[in-house]
Amino acid sequence: MELQLPSIAGAQLVGYVLVLCRVGGLFVLAPVFSGREIPTQAKVIVAGAISFALEPIVIHGQVVPTGIELVPLILKELLVGLAIALALGVVAAGVQTAASLLDTMIGFSFATLVDPMTQAQTAVTGQLYSLFTVLVFLLIGGDHLMIEGLAASYRLVPLGVLPSAAKLGGLAAQDLTQIFVIGVEVAAPVVIALGLVDIAFALVARSVPQMNVFFVGIPGKVLVGLGAIAASLPFLTGHLEDLLQNAVYQALASLRVH
């Protein structure tokens, strides 16, 4: 199919800009890609390189519009890229929610530190889970998974096709509700262990009122919490891998036009 542009070079430039708009969503919301520890210049270079690799495949055999028609297409590409990135960013947000809950229950929330991944006030458990999530993400090839999912999205939503606004809204609502669900799933083993410790100390306080349970309970909860975290982290690896894969599949399924 002949491209409706004054020149092939112009068609390639317009196609490159459109692809860059969709790829840019990864560097706004997706895990690792959107990390503040990565310089902006590096993000721009990587996004440009990915777009350069995808552009010949994306615009092959397609009519690339020009003029005022580009405005809605650019907005559409931005929304599609953000929708895919949001589905992946929800996994990291859910893990951070679980870490915040554990920090509060263990008592680490009293001493907050600056998280190097988010530049936010995060306690010790939050930093541990944040770094562990990034490590698992890189070990399972999450960066490749996201790029492959982004490339597959062009088969479902080509440049000239508009996705359903209702499906995009439904995907965003589903992603936001998944944050709490993922947080509960990740934190459940440690929460149960800490809950049993609280019950035990409550029985001790009732049986021995003279004992300062608060003074004894804090070190005990820290030891039990760290032990439960150490025991649950190996099982969390497979769960995070499944969550990331399901996030990509659900995002692509929601973007399916037909």
N, C-alpha and C positions, 0 to 999 in steps of 0.2 A: 504494500500500500504506500502510495507516495505521500510524503510529509508535506503538509500545507505550510511551508515556510519559504522565505526568500532563498535560503541556502541550507545545506545539510549541517553546516557548522552552527547556524542559528538554532536549528532543531535540537542539536545535541546540547547546546548551552541551556535552552529552556528545559529540556528533559533533565539535565543535571541539577538545575535549581529545584525542580519538583521532587526529585529523589532526595536531595539534601534536606528538604523540608520534612519528609517522612523520617529519614534517618536521624534528624536532629531531636526527635522526641525521645530517643534512647538516652541522650545526654542531658535530659531535663528531669526524668523520673526513674529511669531504670537503675537497678543496683550496679555499683562499681562505676559504670559510665557516668553517672551523675554526681559522683563523689566530689566533695569540695577540695580534697587533697590533690586532685588532678588539675593542673593549670588550664585555664581557659584556652590558651593557645594550643595546648596539646589536644584538647577536645575538638577544636575546630579542624586541626590537621587530620585527626583520626576520622571525624565525620566526613570530611572531604574525601579521604581515601576510600572509605566504604562506599560513598555515593559514586565515586569514579568507577569502582568495580561493578556496581549494580546498574549503572546508567545504560550501558550498551544492551543489556538483557531486557531492561524495563521498556525502553522506547522502540525496541525492534519490532517493526511492522505496525506501529501505532501512529495515529495522527496526533501530533502535538499542537495544541491551539496556541494562538497568539493574542496580543492585545488585551482587551478588557476581560476576555474569557479566562485569563490566567488567574485573576483574583480569587474566584470561588475555588479553583483547583488548588491554589496554594493553601487556602484555609482548610480544604478537605484533606490535603496531605498532612498538614500539621495535626489535625484532629486524629487521623488514623495512626500517625506515629505516636502521639501522646496516649492513645487508647492502648496500644500494644505495650508501651513502656509502663503505663499505670498498672496493667495486669501483673507485670513483673515486680514493680516497686511495692505492690501490696504485700508480697512475701517478706521483703525486708522490713516493712512497717509492722507486720504481724509479729516478727521475731523481736523487734524493739519493744512492742507492747508487752510481750511476755517478759522480757528482761526488766522493764519498768515495774511490773507487778512483783517480780521476784526481789528486786532491790528494796521495795517497800516492805515486803514480808520478812526478809532477812535482816533488814536494818541498814543496808548500805546506802540508802537514799539520804542519810544524814550527811554523808561526805560525798558530794558530787564533784566530778572532774569534767574536763572538757574532752568530749569524744573527738578523736582526730578524724573520724570518718564524716561526721555531720557538723562539727564545730558547735555542738550544742552541749548544754549541761547534762551529763549522763553519769550515772554511778558506775561502780566497778563492774557489776554484772552486765550492764548495758554495753560497756566497751568490749567485754569478753564475747558476748553473743554477736556483736557487730563485726568484730574481727573474724569470728568463727564462720559467720555467714559468708563473708567475702572469700575466706579460704575455701569453703565448700563450693561456692559459686565458680571459682577458678578451677578447682580440681575436677569438677564434673563437666567442664567445658561450657559453662553457662554463657560466656561471651559468644561462643560459636552458635549455641542454641538460639540466642536472641537474634543474631544476624541471619541465621537460616530462617527463623520465623518471620523476620522482616522481609526477606526475599520471597518467602512463600505467600506473604500477604498481597503481593502484586498479581498473583494468579487469581486471587479471590476478589480483589479490588484494584483493577487496573487504573491507569492514570485518568482515563476519561469516564470512569464509573463512580457514582456517588453512593456511599453506603447508607444503610437505613439509619436515620437519626434516632429512631426508637431503639434499635439494637445497640447503638453506641451509648445511649442513655442507660439502657438495661445493663450493659457491660460495666459502666462506671458504678452504678448502684450495687451490683453484685460484688465488684472489687472492694468497695468500701465496707460492705458487711463481712467480707472474708477476713478483714484485719483482726477483728475480735475473735473470730473462729480460730484462725491460725495462732493467735496469741494464747488462747486457752489450750490448744493442742500441744504447743511447745512447752508451756509452763506447767501443765497438769502433773507430771511426775513429781516435780519439786514442790508444788503446792500441796500435794497430798502428804508428802513427807513432813513438810513444815506444819501442816494442820495436825498431824499426829503428835508432833512435838508440843504444840500449843495445848492439846488436850492432856498430854502427860504432865506438863507443868501446871496446868489448872488443877489436876488431881493432887499433885504434890502440894500446891498452895493451900488446898482445902484440908489436906491431911496434916501438914506441918505449917501452921500459920506463922511461926517464928522465922521461917526461912525467907530470905530476900529473893523471891523467884525472879524478879526483874534483873537483878545483878547476875544470877546464875543463868538465866534464860538466854540473854543476848549471846554469850559465847557458844552456848549449846546450839542455838539456831544457826549461827554462822557455820559451825562445823557440820551440822546436818545438811544445811543448804548447799555448802560447797561439795560435800560428798554426793548429794543427790544430783547436782549439776554435772559432776565428773562422771557419774554413772549413766546419765541420760544423754550426754553429748554424742557418744558413738552411735546411738540409735537415731539421733536427730539428723545425721548426715543423709541417710536414705530418705527420710521424710522430706527434707528440704529439696532433694533432687526430684522427688515426685511432685512437690508443690510447684517448682519452677517449670517442669515439663507440662503439667496440667494448666498452668497459667498461660503458656504459649498456645496450647491447643484450644483452650476456651476463648482466648482473644481471637484466634483465627476463625473459630466456629461462629463467633458473634459477628465477624466482619463479612461472613459469606453472604453474597448478594442474593443468590437463588437458594 
